[in-house]
C-alpha cells in the first residue's frame, strides 16, 4: 500500500515539473526580440587590390550573447547571399571590379529571429603600370632604337586595352598620339643623353608614366679624298680634294681637314675647313698621302691613299760632225743636247751603238761627247741611248755616211774663171762645174765666200766652148739679186734652177779681196786687170777660197748632200792654178 502511494506521489511531482517547465517556456517566447544588425568596413574605399575588413562585432541581441548570433554577407546586395551563416563576425574581402558596392549583412539569433543592415564602399579604378625596354641603350643619330612597352599592365584591363604615347625628349611635347600599339622605333637627330617618357592609359582613363634614357654618341666622320692627276709626273701640280668626306652629324662644310702629303708623320697643313690643297713632288716614286678629318665634337678619322709619281723618260738627242766623211774622218758625236725633266744633264748617262745592231759598243758614261772613226764605207745608223737616275731611257739615231772614191761633181780644167762684165763694174770670180754622166739635176743649196767686202750678186753662167777671156755668151748668165755679205763664211739663198749640166757659180761685184788681213785688211790683196789679162796678187801664207754646198739627185735615187771647198794657198794667174787633190775636194753622194 505504501508502495503504490509512493509511485503516485512521484508521478504527481513529475507532472508538476512538466507543467511548470511548459508554462515557463511559453512565458519566455513571448518576451524574445530580434537581434540588432550592425557592422563596420575598413577602409571605406579602395581598389581591387584593397583588402576590406568587415566587422559585425557591434551587432547585438537582447536575449542571446554576441557569440551565439550568426551572420551572413551579400556583397553586391543582389539578394544572393555570398556567404553561409557563421558565428564569425569578421571577414576580409577584395573586389575584382571597380565601382560602388552596397554590402548587406543579415544577423540571426538563437530563436531564428533576424535583422539586416547595409553599408556602402567604393572600389576605385587602379592606374596601369607603365614600363618599357629600349634596345640598344647607346647609338648614334643613325641608330634606330626599338621601344617595347609590352610589359606595361593594368589590374582591371587587359594589355590589349591599354594605350600608349611617347615623348622622345621628355620635354612635355608628346611626339605620338595614344595608340594600342606598344612597340615603337625612333631615330634621334642630335647627340647627348635622351630621356624618353611613356604614358600608359587604361579604359578608366587612369594613366601612369615611365621614363628611361638612351645615350646618343657622336659618330666619327668619314674621311675621303680624290687625287688629280693620278698617276702623274714629278712636274705635275697635284690637287688633293677632301670634299667627299662626310659626317653623320655635321655638314661637310664644317668639317676640318689636314694633310700629311708624304706620310712622314709631319702634317704639312694645319686644320682647315678648306678641303682642297695642292702639292708638287720633287722626286718620282710611290707616295703615301694621309688625310685627317675632324668634326665639331673633335672626333677624327684618317685615310691613307697611294699616289704614283712617274718619272719622265729622258729625251735623247745628239749631233754628229761632220754628217758624212771618209774612212779616216774623225766624227764627233755630242749628246749634250739630251735632257731630262728631273735630272741635270751632268747625271745622265749615255752609251753608243755604232751600227744599231742591238749590241752596245760602249758602256754607260757620264761623258756626253765621243770621237769615233768609222773604218768601213757605208751607211751607219748610229744609236745613242740616254739613261736617267731612275733607270728610264730614250734613244736617238742619226744616219752617217762613210764614203770612198764615189763619182762626184767634176770641175773643168779651167776651174777658176775671171772676167769683166761691161755693164757691171767689178770682178766676176767663177767656178766651173759639170755633172757626171747620167746625172740630170742639181740644187745649189748654199754658197759661201770668205771675203771682207760685199759682192753685189751671185751668178750662174752656162758653159760655152766659145768662152774667151774677159767675156761670156750674152744672155747666158743667171743672176740672183743683190746680196750682202759680212766678213767670214756666209750663207746665201738656195738656187733651185741650174741652167745646164755644165755651169759656173760666180760672184759678181766689188771683190776687193778674198781674205782678211787683220793687220791691214784688204789693202795688200786686190785684183788688177786689163781688158785681156787679169792678175791675182797674193801672199803665200794667205788662205782664201769659196765654199759651195750642192744637192744633186742621181739616176738611182742617190742624193748628193755635201759641199766643196775650193781653196788654195797659191792663187796665181788664171789657168795656172793647181787643182791637185790636196787643194780641191769633190762632192760625194749619200743615200737618203
Secondary structure, 3 states (H helix, E strand, C coil): CHHHHHHHHHHHHHHHHHHHHHHHHHHHHCCCCCCECCCEEECCEECCCCCEEEECCCCECCCCCHHHCEEEEECCCCCCCCCCCECCCEEEECCCCCEEEEEEEEEECCCCCEEEEEEEEEECCCCCECCCEEECCEECCCCCEEEECCCCECCCCCHHHCEEEEECCCCCCCCCCCECCCEEEECCCCCEEEEEEEEEECCCCCEEEEEEEEEECCCCCECCCEEECCCEECCCCEEEECCCCECCCCCHHHCEEEEECCCCCCCCCCCECCCEEEECCCCCEEEEEEEEEECCCCCEEEEEEEEEEECCCCECCCEEECCEECCCCEEEEECCCCECCCCCHHHCEEEEECCCCCCCCCCCECCCEEEEECCCCEEEEEEEEEECCCCCEEEEEEEEEECCCCCCCEEEEEEEEEECCCCCCCEEEEEEEECCCCCCEEEEEEEEECECCCEEEEEEEECCCCCCCCCCCCCCEEEEEECCCCCECCCCCCECCCCCCEEEEEEEECCCCCCCCCCCCCCCCCEEECCCCEEECCCCCCCEEEEEEEEEECCCCCEEEEEEEEEECCCCCCCCCCCCCCCECCCCEECC
